[in-house]
Amino acid sequence: MKKPDNSENSAEAFLTTGAAARHCQVSSAALKRWIRAGRLAGFKTVGGHARIPVDEFKRFLREHGMPPYPAAAPASIPVLVVDDEPDVVGFLTALLVEHPLGFKVETATDGYEALIKVGAFKPALLILDVLMPLLDGVEVCRRLKRNPATRELKILGISGFPDAVAALLAAGADACLTKPLSLQAIERELERLLAPVARRW
């Protein structure tokens, strides 16, 4: 299906397959099968990602007796990006700000700043570098997971050193990716880690 000309509201007019699947309480693979079978119309972005027009999704839900899609856009999901490399922070911030799910992003450049911002910003997800000045990601993760107020926070570790991954996971991180970061891997972890909490926002 050709992408409709609706550039003014593109962030609100289309859904990712992950968001649509969560609403239907099915897997992304099942939703993509519906698209391939012609039951639900979608299109591919320039980057190769599937998108579904909201109006088409609402029609599909009505036709199949599923709960209606909310008329109001969901609130932004808060994400805190912590890394001392400006290029990495810029890359992740741009990805999240432009993401169809609509993330609200804050950043920090060291472990102490991260702990302060977790308390003030209350993110749903922390994207955390392992090796940083002042306080490293392993210690940040350990402190957050030991604290009853923050132990449910989802933590996605990132590191340019594969040998550091095990230490972060042992400290309680929910997942860890190695640099250079892959867009597909980030998308996969965003969907996996945030699916259980997305309905709160």
Rosetta blueprint (number, residue, H / E / L):
1 M L
2 K L
3 K L
4 P L
5 D L
6 N L
7 S H
8 E H
9 N H
10 S H
11 A H
12 E H
13 A H
14 F E
15 L E
16 T E
17 T H
18 G H
19 A H
20 A H
21 A H
22 R H
23 H H
24 C H
25 Q L
26 V L
27 S L
28 S H
29 A H
30 A H
31 L H
32 K H
33 R H
34 W H
35 I H
36 R H
37 A L
38 G L
39 R L
40 L L
41 A L
42 G L
43 F E
44 K E
45 T L
46 V L
47 G L
48 G L
49 H L
50 A E
51 R E
52 I E
53 P E
54 V H
55 D H
56 E H
57 F H
58 K H
59 R H
60 F H
61 L H
62 R H
63 E H
64 H L
65 G L
66 M L
67 P L
68 P L
69 Y L
70 P L
71 A L
72 A L
73 A L
74 P L
75 A L
76 S L
77 I E
78 P E
79 V E
80 L E
81 V E
82 V E
83 D L
84 D L
85 E L
86 P H
87 D H
88 V H
89 V H
90 G H
91 F H
92 L H
93 T H
94 A H
95 L H
96 L H
97 V H
98 E L
99 H L
100 P L
101 L L
102 G L
103 F E
104 K E
105 V E
106 E E
107 T E
108 A E
109 T L
110 D L
111 G H
112 Y H
113 E H
114 A H
115 L H
116 I H
117 K H
118 V H
119 G H
120 A H
121 F H
122 K L
123 P L
124 A L
125 L E
126 L E
127 I E
128 L E
129 D E
130 V L
131 L L
132 M L
133 P L
134 L L
135 L L
136 D L
137 G H
138 V H
139 E H
140 V H
141 C H
142 R H
143 R H
144 L H
145 K H
146 R H
147 N L
148 P L
149 A L
150 T L
151 R L
152 E L
153 L L
154 K E
155 I E
156 L E
157 G E
158 I E
159 S E
160 G L
161 F L
162 P H
163 D H
164 A H
165 V H
166 A H
167 A H
168 L H
169 L H
170 A H
171 A L
172 G L
173 A L
174 D L
175 A E
176 C E
177 L E
178 T E
179 K L
180 P L
181 L L
182 S L
183 L H
184 Q H
185 A H
186 I H
187 E H
188 R H
189 E H
190 L H
191 E H
192 R H
193 L H
194 L H
195 A L
196 P L
197 V L
198 A H
199 R H
200 R H
201 W L
